[in-house]
Amino acid sequence: MDTTKLTTVISLLIALSIASERLVDIIKGLVPWLNQQRRKPAQEGWRKAALQVLAVIAGITTAWLSSAAIPKGVGIPDDWTGTLALGLLASGGSGFWNSILTYVTKAKDLKAAEAETRQIEVRAKRGTLSKSGH
């Protein structure tokens, strides 16, 4: 597992997510209907749906505007599909970031367990070699 590429992609997604969130906040500030919760559940549902659509559009727009700064060779397609994927991921919100954090934590734990297994194997070999007199 190449953690350098993973770190690069996660850092990129964090930056895009923050930038697209700022764009959504700016638009919400300009459109009072989006910025104020509704008392009627149906109207609030429409407002939340509009915010989700706005978040997706802001994520894709942010990814498109920053496409020249996206590093090559980290596994992100260098065409509109990569931009679309990054935009959708950037619009994911806190639920998405909680999932990413869980994944990265598990990957770190797995890497630590692999290192510990290697150390145990090396110690076991040393013990075998010293008992055989070599």
Secondary structure, DSSP 8 states (H G I E B T S, - for coil): --HHHHHHHHHHHHHHHHHHHHHHHHHHHH-HHHHS--SSHHHHHHHHHHHHHHHHHHHHHHHHHTGGGS-SSSS--SSHHHHHHHHHHHT-HHHHHHHHHHHHHHHHHHHHHHHHHHHHHHHHHHHHHHHTT-
